Amino acid sequence: MLALIEAAGWPIWPLIIASILALAIIFERFYTLRRPLIVPQGLLDQAIDNLRRHGANPDLLRALAEGSALGRILAAGVRNIGASREVMKESLEEAGRAVSHDLERYLSTLGTIATVAPLMGLLGTVVGMIEIFGSQSPTGGNPAVLAHGISVALYNTALGLIVAIPSMIFYRFFRGRVDALLVDMEQQAIKLVEIVHGERK
């Protein structure tokens, strides 16, 4: 590994840092964006049942707000249970925007790495080509410098793609997961509004 880094030259260091950062984000998002953690099964039914039995009490609000992302949204609706349908819906939308921002955390960084990594690889390629042309002289080139320039060019191009391709795949994957979770939470929030205002059983 050390020999590869030495062969690739200094342009490989930004790519190594980008790859470590991308891996950290991927593992963190896999852990954070688990469906049971964001949208617990049966949470809406439990909240409505508790609401019918005990009303909008502080214990229910605390349990919802601290439990999950969906719970935070439902808690915002329960707090405004005595208000009009529009006010309740507005409060749910505000909470939904905050939750959406939390779910999308670090995704823009992962997308940026996926976009920039090939460019960093291209920078290494250009540096390698400069070394190749710089080694040429009217009497001929130095084979050692020529070989080093070629290795810098090729290793950096390859590593740039190795970092970019998985980063883009996981960026798209997490974007899809976040969108699916947001749609699910939106549907459950609308159901809460309709049940509270007697439009649905």
C-alpha positions in Angstrom: 0.0 0.0 0.0 2.8 2.4 0.9 4.6 1.5 -2.4 1.4 2.4 -4.3 1.1 5.8 -2.5 4.8 6.5 -3.2 4.2 5.5 -6.9 1.1 7.8 -7.2 2.9 10.8 -5.8 1.5 13.7 -3.7 -1.8 14.1 -5.7 -3.1 10.9 -4.2 -3.3 12.3 -0.7 -6.5 14.5 -1.3 -8.1 11.3 -2.8 -7.2 9.2 0.2 -8.7 11.9 2.5 -11.8 12.0 0.3 -12.2 8.2 0.4 -11.9 8.1 4.2 -14.5 10.9 4.5 -16.8 9.1 2.0 -16.5 5.8 3.9 -17.3 7.6 7.3 -20.4 9.2 5.8 -21.6 6.0 4.2 -21.3 4.0 7.5 -22.9 6.9 9.5 -25.9 7.2 7.1 -26.4 3.4 7.1 -26.6 3.5 10.9 -28.8 6.7 11.1 -31.2 6.0 8.2 -32.6 2.8 9.5 -36.4 2.6 9.0 -37.3 1.4 12.6 -35.3 4.3 14.0 -36.9 6.9 11.8 -40.4 5.6 11.3 -41.2 3.0 14.1 -43.9 0.5 13.2 -47.3 1.4 14.7 -46.2 4.7 16.2 -49.1 6.6 14.8 -51.7 4.1 16.1 -50.1 4.2 19.5 -50.1 8.0 19.6 -53.8 8.2 18.5 -54.8 5.5 21.1 -52.9 7.4 23.8 -54.4 10.7 22.6 -57.9 9.3 22.8 -57.4 7.9 26.3 -55.4 10.6 28.0 -55.5 13.7 25.7 -52.5 15.8 24.6 -50.5 15.3 27.9 -46.9 16.3 28.4 -45.8 12.6 28.8 -47.1 11.8 25.3 -45.5 14.9 23.8 -42.2 14.1 25.4 -42.3 10.4 24.4 -43.1 11.4 20.8 -40.5 14.2 20.5 -37.7 12.2 21.9 -38.4 8.8 20.3 -37.9 9.2 16.5 -38.1 11.5 13.5 -41.7 10.6 12.9 -42.4 11.2 16.6 -41.0 14.7 16.3 -43.5 15.5 13.5 -46.4 13.9 15.3 -45.6 15.8 18.5 -45.7 19.1 16.5 -49.3 18.2 15.4 -50.4 17.0 18.8 -49.2 20.3 20.3 -51.6 22.2 18.0 -54.5 19.7 18.4 -56.9 22.5 19.4 -56.1 24.7 16.5 -57.6 24.7 13.0 -56.8 22.2 10.4 -54.6 24.7 8.5 -52.6 25.7 11.6 -52.1 22.0 12.6 -51.0 21.2 9.0 -48.5 24.1 9.0 -46.9 23.0 12.3 -46.5 19.5 10.8 -44.9 20.9 7.7 -42.5 23.0 9.8 -41.4 20.0 11.8 -41.2 18.0 8.6 -38.8 20.5 7.1 -36.5 20.3 10.1 -36.6 16.4 10.1 -35.9 16.5 6.3 -32.8 18.6 6.9 -31.6 16.2 9.6 -32.2 13.1 7.3 -30.2 14.8 4.4 -27.2 15.6 6.7 -23.9 14.9 5.0 -25.5 13.7 1.7 -24.4 16.9 -0.1 -20.9 16.2 1.1 -21.0 12.7 -0.3 -22.4 14.0 -3.6 -19.6 16.6 -3.7 -17.0 13.8 -3.2 -18.6 11.8 -5.9 -18.3 14.8 -8.3 -14.9 16.0 -7.3 -13.0 12.7 -7.0 -12.6 12.2 -10.8 -11.4 15.8 -11.1 -8.8 15.2 -8.3 -7.8 12.0 -10.2 -7.5 14.1 -13.4 -5.3 16.6 -11.5 -3.0 13.7 -10.7 -3.0 12.6 -14.3 -2.0 16.1 -15.4 0.8 16.2 -12.8 2.1 12.9 -14.0 2.0 14.1 -17.6 3.9 17.2 -16.7 6.6 15.0 -15.1 6.8 12.9 -18.2 7.2 15.9 -20.5 9.6 17.6 -18.0 11.8 14.5 -18.1 12.3 14.7 -21.9 15.4 16.4 -23.2 17.0 16.7 -26.7 19.3 13.9 -25.9 16.5 11.6 -24.7 14.5 11.0 -21.5 15.3 9.5 -18.2 13.4 6.1 -18.0 13.0 6.3 -14.2 11.4 9.7 -14.3 9.3 8.6 -17.3 8.0 5.5 -15.4 7.3 7.6 -12.3 5.3 10.1 -14.4 3.2 7.3 -16.0 2.5 5.7 -12.6 1.4 9.1 -11.1 -0.9 9.6 -14.0 -2.5 6.1 -14.0 -2.8 5.6 -10.2 -4.5 8.9 -9.6 -6.9 8.4 -12.5 -7.8 4.9 -11.2 -8.2 6.0 -7.5 -10.3 9.0 -8.5 -12.8 6.6 -10.2 -12.6 4.1 -7.4 -13.6 6.8 -4.9 -16.2 8.5 -7.2 -18.2 5.5 -8.3 -19.2 4.0 -4.9 -19.7 7.5 -3.5 -22.2 8.3 -6.3 -23.9 4.9 -5.9 -24.4 5.4 -2.2 -25.4 9.1 -2.6 -28.2 8.0 -5.0 -29.2 5.1 -2.6 -29.4 7.4 0.4 -31.3 10.1 -1.5 -33.9 7.4 -2.5 -34.1 6.2 1.1 -34.6 9.7 2.5 -37.3 10.4 -0.1 -39.1 7.2 0.7 -39.0 7.9 4.5 -40.2 11.5 4.0 -43.2 10.3 1.9 -44.1 7.7 4.5 -43.9 10.4 7.3 -45.9 12.8 5.3 -48.7 10.3 4.8 -48.8 9.5 8.5 -48.9 13.2 9.4 -51.9 13.8 7.0 -53.6 10.8 8.6 -53.2 12.3 12.0 -54.7 15.6 10.9 -57.7 13.8 9.3 -58.3 11.7 12.4 -58.1 14.6 14.8 -60.5 16.7 12.7 -63.0 13.8 12.3 -62.4 13.3 8.6 -61.1 9.8 9.1 -61.6 7.0 11.6 
